[in-house]
């Protein structure tokens, strides 16, 4: 017989825990070994019950989901799937090696898919890999460290997230309250400002060429001046972007005078 997958459900809302239980009850070879309603209870339950998988909410009293993972980091960590109504923490969740990130309201098929992934991970013998030590949020002098440039962005695709590597970005443009990421022929919307994107992208790779456009310099084929003092930036794939004269120094330096 297949081995039972032992699951701990962590959420501060009893109705939410019950909803997860109802979905899990329909899945074969899954046993809910316990529940927890806050961060402290979750840490104690993981240590006591040693589940294979934790379905973990993000925002809870007594320590959020990330605090739970940090508290358990010294020992073997079960697989973790975040189940939350908040989509803003997806990148951080994958940074701490969460297996998946499922949004509420829960779509049963989506949660079932995530649980299947956990079963496959366990079958490959990686369930007890443990979490890598979390990065210290403070520097050696006790002050905050400078956040590194982003290596990927979590973009929402219906009821799931895709991780888009920063290196795959061709260009970024503003789109109302969002930015549009163009990467390898596909476009994605991300709720960020252009200022935030400029701060998070490596300036040795990405250059702002317009108040509404940032481009990956490695994707540029040529730059053509126009009669009005602006420029056309032609990418390798043939797409043409507009570069304002006010931003020309980022690419052209002194030659742009």
C-alpha positions as CSV (number, residue, x, y, z in Angstrom):
1,X,0.0,0.0,0.0
2,X,1.2,3.6,-0.7
3,X,2.6,5.4,2.3
4,X,0.2,7.8,4.0
5,X,1.1,11.5,3.5
6,X,1.0,13.1,7.0
7,X,-0.3,16.7,6.8
8,X,-0.4,19.5,9.3
9,X,-2.9,22.3,8.6
10,X,-2.0,25.8,9.9
11,X,-4.4,28.7,9.7
12,X,-5.8,31.1,12.3
13,X,-9.3,30.8,10.8
14,X,-11.2,27.6,11.9
15,X,-13.4,27.7,8.8
16,X,-10.3,27.9,6.6
17,X,-8.8,24.9,8.3
18,X,-12.1,23.0,7.8
19,X,-12.1,23.9,4.1
20,X,-8.6,22.5,3.7
21,X,-9.6,19.4,5.6
22,X,-12.6,18.8,3.2
23,X,-10.3,19.0,0.2
24,X,-7.7,16.7,1.7
25,X,-10.4,14.2,2.7
26,X,-11.1,13.5,-1.0
27,X,-7.4,12.8,-1.7
28,X,-6.1,9.2,-1.5
29,X,-3.5,8.3,1.1
30,X,-3.6,11.6,2.9
31,X,-3.9,11.9,6.7
32,X,-4.4,15.2,8.6
33,X,-2.3,14.6,11.7
34,X,-3.1,17.9,13.4
35,X,-4.1,21.6,13.2
36,X,-2.6,24.8,14.5
37,X,-4.1,28.2,14.8
38,X,-1.1,30.5,15.2
39,X,2.7,30.5,14.8
40,X,3.6,29.2,18.2
41,X,1.2,26.3,18.0
42,X,2.5,25.5,14.5
43,X,6.1,25.3,15.7
44,X,5.2,23.1,18.6
45,X,3.0,20.8,16.4
46,X,5.7,20.3,13.8
47,X,8.2,19.3,16.4
48,X,5.7,17.0,18.1
49,X,4.0,15.4,15.1
50,X,6.8,15.5,12.5
51,X,4.4,15.8,9.5
52,X,5.6,15.2,6.0
53,X,3.8,18.3,4.7
54,X,2.6,21.6,6.3
55,X,-0.1,23.7,4.7
56,X,0.8,27.1,6.1
57,X,-0.9,30.4,6.2
58,X,1.2,33.6,6.0
59,X,-0.5,36.1,8.2
60,X,-1.3,34.7,11.7
61,X,-1.0,35.8,15.3
62,X,2.0,34.5,17.3
63,X,4.4,34.6,14.3
64,X,3.6,34.6,10.6
65,X,4.4,31.7,8.3
66,X,7.9,32.9,7.6
67,X,8.6,33.1,11.4
68,X,7.4,29.5,11.7
69,X,9.9,28.4,9.1
70,X,12.7,30.3,10.7
71,X,12.0,28.9,14.1
72,X,12.2,25.4,12.6
73,X,15.3,26.0,10.4
74,X,17.7,24.4,12.8
75,X,16.2,20.9,12.3
76,X,14.7,18.9,9.5
77,X,11.9,20.9,7.9
78,X,8.8,19.2,6.4
79,X,7.7,20.3,3.0
80,X,5.8,23.5,3.1
81,X,3.0,24.8,0.9
82,X,1.8,28.3,1.7
83,X,-2.0,28.6,1.5
84,X,-2.9,32.3,1.8
85,X,-5.1,35.1,0.5
86,X,-2.1,37.4,0.1
87,X,-0.2,37.2,-3.2
88,X,2.5,39.7,-2.3
89,X,4.7,37.2,-0.5
90,X,5.2,34.7,-3.3
91,X,8.8,35.5,-4.1
92,X,9.8,35.3,-0.4
93,X,8.0,32.0,-0.1
94,X,10.1,30.4,-2.9
95,X,13.2,32.0,-1.5
96,X,12.8,30.0,1.7
97,X,12.2,26.9,-0.3
98,X,8.4,26.5,0.0
99,X,7.2,23.9,-2.4
100,X,4.2,25.8,-3.7
101,X,2.0,28.9,-3.1
102,X,-1.7,28.3,-3.2
103,X,-4.1,31.3,-3.1
104,X,-7.4,31.6,-1.3
105,X,-10.2,31.1,-2.0
106,X,-8.9,27.6,-2.6
107,X,-9.6,25.8,-5.8
108,X,-9.7,22.1,-4.8
109,X,-7.9,20.9,-8.0
110,X,-5.2,23.5,-7.4
111,X,-4.6,22.3,-3.8
112,X,-4.7,18.7,-5.0
113,X,-2.1,19.4,-7.6
114,X,0.2,21.0,-4.9
115,X,-0.2,18.0,-2.6
116,X,0.6,15.7,-5.5
117,X,3.9,17.6,-6.0
118,X,4.7,17.1,-2.3
119,X,4.1,13.4,-2.7
120,X,6.4,13.3,-5.7
121,X,9.1,15.2,-3.8
122,X,8.9,12.7,-0.9
123,X,9.1,9.8,-3.4
124,X,12.4,11.3,-4.6
125,X,13.7,11.3,-1.1
126,X,14.1,15.0,-0.6
127,X,11.5,15.7,2.1
128,X,14.0,15.9,4.9
129,X,16.4,18.2,3.1
130,X,15.9,21.0,5.7
131,X,15.8,24.7,5.0
132,X,19.0,26.6,4.2
133,X,19.8,29.2,6.9
134,X,17.7,32.3,6.5
135,X,19.6,35.5,5.5
136,X,20.1,37.7,8.4
137,X,18.0,40.8,7.8
138,X,20.5,43.0,9.7
139,X,24.1,43.7,8.8
140,X,27.1,42.9,11.1
141,X,26.8,46.3,12.7
142,X,23.1,45.7,13.5
143,X,21.9,48.0,10.6
144,X,19.8,46.8,7.7
145,X,21.6,45.3,4.8
146,X,20.9,46.5,1.2
147,X,18.6,44.2,-0.6
148,X,20.3,42.4,-3.5
149,X,19.0,42.9,-7.0
150,X,16.2,40.7,-7.9
151,X,17.0,37.4,-9.7
152,X,13.4,36.6,-10.4
153,X,9.9,37.9,-10.2
154,X,6.8,36.0,-9.1
155,X,4.0,36.8,-11.5
156,X,0.4,35.7,-11.0
157,X,-1.0,33.4,-13.7
158,X,-4.7,32.8,-12.8
159,X,-4.6,30.7,-9.6
160,X,-0.8,30.1,-9.5
161,X,2.5,31.9,-9.7
162,X,5.2,31.7,-12.3
163,X,8.8,32.6,-11.5
164,X,10.2,34.8,-14.3
165,X,14.1,35.1,-14.1
166,X,15.3,38.6,-14.3
167,X,17.8,37.5,-16.9
168,X,14.9,36.6,-19.2
169,X,13.5,40.1,-19.2
170,X,13.8,41.9,-22.5
171,X,12.2,45.1,-21.4
172,X,9.7,46.5,-18.8
173,X,7.1,49.2,-19.4
174,X,4.5,50.9,-17.2
175,X,0.9,49.9,-17.5
176,X,-1.4,52.0,-15.3
177,X,-0.9,50.6,-11.7
178,X,1.2,47.7,-13.0
179,X,4.3,47.1,-15.0
180,X,4.4,44.8,-18.0
181,X,7.3,42.4,-18.2
182,X,8.3,41.2,-21.6
183,X,10.4,38.1,-21.4
184,X,11.2,35.6,-24.2
185,X,8.2,36.5,-26.2
186,X,5.7,36.5,-23.4
187,X,4.2,39.4,-21.4
188,X,3.3,39.4,-17.7
189,X,1.7,42.0,-15.5
190,X,3.2,42.7,-12.1
191,X,1.9,45.2,-9.5
192,X,4.9,47.4,-9.1
193,X,5.9,50.9,-10.0
194,X,8.7,51.8,-12.5
195,X,10.7,53.3,-9.7
196,X,10.5,50.0,-7.7
197,X,11.5,48.0,-10.8
198,X,14.5,50.3,-11.5
199,X,15.6,49.9,-7.9
200,X,15.3,46.1,-8.0
201,X,17.0,45.5,-11.4
202,X,20.8,45.4,-11.8
203,X,21.9,48.7,-13.3
204,X,24.9,47.0,-15.0
205,X,22.3,45.0,-17.1
206,X,19.1,47.1,-17.2
207,X,18.8,50.8,-18.2
208,X,15.9,53.1,-18.1
209,X,15.4,54.7,-21.5
210,X,12.1,56.5,-20.9
211,X,10.0,57.4,-17.8
212,X,7.8,54.4,-18.8
213,X,10.5,52.0,-20.2
214,X,13.4,50.0,-18.8
215,X,15.4,47.8,-21.2
216,X,17.9,44.9,-20.9
217,X,20.9,46.4,-22.6
218,X,22.1,42.9,-23.8
219,X,18.9,42.7,-26.0
220,X,19.7,45.9,-27.9
221,X,20.8,45.6,-31.6
222,X,21.2,49.3,-32.4
223,X,20.2,52.8,-31.5
224,X,18.9,55.3,-34.1
225,X,18.6,59.1,-33.5
226,X,15.5,60.8,-34.9
227,X,15.2,64.3,-36.1
228,X,13.5,65.6,-32.9
229,X,16.4,64.6,-30.6
230,X,14.9,61.4,-29.2
231,X,16.1,57.9,-30.2
232,X,14.7,54.5,-31.5
233,X,16.2,51.5,-29.6
234,X,16.0,48.5,-31.8
235,X,16.0,45.1,-30.0
236,X,17.5,41.9,-31.4
237,X,14.0,40.6,-32.1
238,X,13.2,43.7,-34.2
239,X,11.0,45.5,-31.7
240,X,11.6,49.2,-31.5
241,X,11.4,51.1,-28.2
242,X,11.4,54.9,-27.7
243,X,14.3,56.4,-25.8
244,X,13.8,60.0,-24.5
245,X,16.7,62.4,-24.8
246,X,16.5,62.9,-21.1
247,X,17.6,59.3,-20.5
248,X,20.1,59.0,-23.4
249,X,23.2,59.1,-21.1
250,X,22.3,55.7,-19.5
251,X,23.2,54.0,-22.8
252,X,25.2,56.5,-24.8
253,X,27.1,58.3,-22.1
254,X,29.1,61.3,-23.4
255,X,28.4,60.2,-27.0
256,X,24.8,61.0,-26.5
257,X,25.4,64.8,-26.3
